[in-house]
Amino acid sequence: MNACKGGDAAGANFDISGPQAETILLGNIALRTGKKLLWDTAALRITNVSEANALLRRQYRPEWGV
């Protein structure tokens, strides 16, 4: 609450957690494909292994779309 009110910064730094999660999840895809991946952060896609892009997002059934 103190951080929200302008006090000291919170113990959990959310500026780090997003990129950290992105790195870990891309590592999982690299393990599954067995290849080194080149990641385009702005476009949110893998640039050198096209089939790995299919692993970035879940394919939902039509009636369960997001």
N, C-alpha and C positions, 0 to 999 in steps of 0.2 A: 504494500500500500504506500509505503514511503516513496518508492521509486515513481509510482504513478502521480504522487503529489509533488514531484520535483526534488525529492531527496536523493540520497545515494543511489547509484545504479543497482538494478536487481542482480541477484546472484546468477541467474540464468541469462546468458547473453544470446538473444534470438538472432542477432546479426550473424552469428557463427553457425547456429544449428541448421539453417536452411542449406547453405553450401556444404556443410558436413554431411547431412543426410543425402544430398545429391551425389556426393563422392562415393559414399558407401553403396548406394543403390546402383550406381554405374559400375562399381567394382563387382557386384553380383552379376550384372549382365556380361561383363568381361569374362568372368569365370564360366558362365554358361556357354558363351560362344567360343571361348578359348583363344580370343584375339585381342590385340591392343586396340582400344577405342579412341577415336578423336572426337571430342565433345564440343559442339557449338552452343555455348551458354545462351546467347541471344535468341537463337532459333529453337532451342530445346530439342536438338536432334543429334544423332551420331552421324558424322560425315563420311567415315571410311568403310563402314560395314553396314550396308543397307538392310540386311535381314535382322540386324540387332535392333533397329528402330521399332520393329513389331513387338519387342519385349518391353518397350517403354510404357505402354498403356494397356490396360486390360480391355479385352473385347467383350462387351456386354451383349446379352441377347436383346433383340429389338424391344421387347416389352419391359426391359429393365434398364433402359438407357438413363444416362445421367444428364 
